[in-house]
């Protein structure tokens, strides 16, 4: 396995830029999650790293080796990367074991078969070795795809929304299997997802993308606690936004003050508060418009001075029709407009 | 910003296979485009050449041909469109006795070229006289209507089946009855499909030579032959060919546009079995009877009658040579057309201007009637002879021209099944194979070909039978004394020897059934919710 580095990479299709000045590092043996909405360019990054497309500018390295630069692209088949797709992309005319063995043709036949079976065993599918893709469930197909990608001991594993087609329970289970296998192999991985929660769970490093640019690259905790911009904050969970002016080092919102360190007095600013950084207790400052279960939390809609915010609070809180609101500083940020 | 460090790249690790593969494909795609487009371009080019002794006969022939073709399109084509659309609606969305059986039987008339149906009906006598005389203009219109409705039926059925069941269910919950839903929801949603199928049927009418000639009609297709043989004017024949080609391209454009829109009309992609209407008893039997009439008139009756005549009058020894010639020509032609179709399909999937151009050229070849392509091929060989590249049109050269005509004419018919096969290869599959280290040849042999194999076989079958059924181009280009089944049937029918024409006609009909059945079951399976 080796570190994967992208430096100043750009790519456009028919003159329309899809990636701009992308610089990222997937550290050796770690998972770099690429988080962004569709159209943000995250899948294109995987295709460039895989060598399926050339870069227009910049370079990509595996360790010290240059694999992509304008006019020079090491072919995908010579790169030794593993790819896992949302639609599994198993070879439909080969059974599971043959799929896994496909990348092992450097080995003698007997060893190849044994290695394929060993990999199927590791993902819990030894008993399905001779099943064809259409005979496997979605989760099983994705396990085969994972085994197929990891079996040839690639220098990097690229996962393109690998669990998107699966239901939440299966998703969580498969995430565990995948992370365990990646860590055991000490695999360098690029993991593309549009699901913030999934990105935070799988990532050792997290890159947030929007419209072909990197908004922020950081450790997941840092990205969550210290977002670089409003968009970066919004990418990792529901937020409330209020536009106001900086007075005495803070932006006064209808629900309380948000500190604005480093912003000039009187400057126009966005105060951003994560929904889970609002604490409610019985009081009179804001009106409670509604309360609904939201997974492990309850989602409260509160209103003050005409502004409606959302708060994720402990479930089954007993609150009256009006509440007091406390903004917890760890989840509140200010950005210049 | 461009960072180049070429010295650090191992030269062997560059992408030689990739660039070699796509360079080769580009070259082949260019060749395929030329092969398909050259005859059509030659026709247009030569027709535009000024001709010293242009005659009023030419103008009259062109006008009469255009009127004849148009009239047959309006009558026979209009009826085919109505029959096909109604039949598709009935089997897709209504419950009535025999529905399952009719679903596939309704495509059977597609197996017979129009001239075979024409010969079958003309030969039908009972007690020495025809029970219902099928002759003249209305005879041709009848033959087109019952022979070509399956083009509309297939396209409309696909459209009805791909319609969101939700939209139809919603219409039902809003209280609409079967007929209401047909007019207000089903038909508007299926209109692009019906238009596409209708355009194909009209193209077939424009291209038909055998039936129109048999019924003694002047159409653009028969006018080409008349200009050449009766008026000895190759230039006039080319001019009429050009007019016919332009008409065909017009319908091709309609078909493409309609199909393009149909692709977006799907709505929900979650298939459920479509809601079927229970008709009242009278309507139920009327539906069965309607479908039965189409199948009986389009396939069972002519097939049965041809079989009867063939048994009574067939002379196997007469047919041995034409049969061998047909199999030889169709086999060789199918292989060449298949290779061409594979190149076009692969180039089209790769996208880009060249892919589009090759697809367009193949489409134009398919739209153009066989006589037009044959005229074009002759013209190209004429150029070559003027330039001194080849000698006279001997048997070998004539066969080459004929095979070329088949390839240019039918490559497009093979493209779609091959493309369907290639579409099973998701981008992910190819990418997975590449990153697992498979070279371009290993991907071709281990991944692409095995996955596409069933489609290639289906494609070859379709091409084989299409060529077997071909009449006008074969008539123009075949070497002297080289008869195929179609030519033999035509020759007998021209001599009013309809009894002898029955056996070769029957053989063409039966051979035509094979790909029709393959095609039909493929369409039924394409829809997951279908039973």
Boltz contact constraints between the chains, C-beta under 6 A:
constraints:
  - contact:
      token1: [A, 8]
      token2: [B, 1]
      max_distance: 6.0
  - contact:
      token1: [A, 50]
      token2: [B, 435]
      max_distance: 6.0
  - contact:
      token1: [A, 52]
      token2: [B, 431]
      max_distance: 6.0
  - contact:
      token1: [A, 57]
      token2: [B, 1]
      max_distance: 6.0
  - contact:
      token1: [A, 57]
      token2: [B, 2]
      max_distance: 6.0
  - contact:
      token1: [A, 59]
      token2: [B, 3]
      max_distance: 6.0
  - contact:
      token1: [A, 66]
      token2: [B, 5]
      max_distance: 6.0
  - contact:
      token1: [A, 66]
      token2: [B, 8]
      max_distance: 6.0
  - contact:
      token1: [A, 69]
      token2: [B, 3]
      max_distance: 6.0
  - contact:
      token1: [A, 69]
      token2: [B, 4]
      max_distance: 6.0
  - contact:
      token1: [A, 70]
      token2: [B, 2]
      max_distance: 6.0
  - contact:
      token1: [A, 72]
      token2: [B, 6]
      max_distance: 6.0
  - contact:
      token1: [A, 72]
      token2: [B, 9]
      max_distance: 6.0
  - contact:
      token1: [A, 73]
      token2: [B, 15]
      max_distance: 6.0
  - contact:
      token1: [A, 74]
      token2: [B, 13]
      max_distance: 6.0
  - contact:
      token1: [A, 75]
      token2: [B, 15]
      max_distance: 6.0
  - contact:
      token1: [A, 75]
      token2: [B, 18]
      max_distance: 6.0
  - contact:
      token1: [A, 76]
      token2: [B, 434]
      max_distance: 6.0
  - contact:
      token1: [A, 76]
      token2: [B, 435]
      max_distance: 6.0
  - contact:
      token1: [A, 77]
      token2: [B, 434]
      max_distance: 6.0
  - contact:
      token1: [A, 77]
      token2: [B, 437]
      max_distance: 6.0
  - contact:
      token1: [A, 77]
      token2: [B, 438]
      max_distance: 6.0
  - contact:
      token1: [A, 78]
      token2: [B, 13]
      max_distance: 6.0
  - contact:
      token1: [A, 81]
      token2: [B, 435]
      max_distance: 6.0
  - contact:
      token1: [A, 83]
      token2: [B, 431]
      max_distance: 6.0
  - contact:
      token1: [A, 83]
      token2: [B, 432]
      max_distance: 6.0
  - contact:
      token1: [A, 83]
      token2: [B, 435]
      max_distance: 6.0
  - contact:
      token1: [A, 85]
      token2: [B, 428]
      max_distance: 6.0
  - contact:
      token1: [A, 87]
      token2: [B, 428]
      max_distance: 6.0
  - contact:
      token1: [A, 89]
      token2: [B, 426]
      max_distance: 6.0
  - contact:
      token1: [A, 89]
      token2: [B, 428]
      max_distance: 6.0
  - contact:
      token1: [A, 89]
      token2: [B, 429]
      max_distance: 6.0
  - contact:
      token1: [A, 89]
      token2: [B, 432]
      max_distance: 6.0
  - contact:
      token1: [A, 93]
      token2: [B, 450]
      max_distance: 6.0
  - contact:
      token1: [A, 93]
      token2: [B, 451]
      max_distance: 6.0
  - contact:
      token1: [A, 102]
      token2: [B, 436]
      max_distance: 6.0
  - contact:
      token1: [A, 103]
      token2: [B, 436]
      max_distance: 6.0
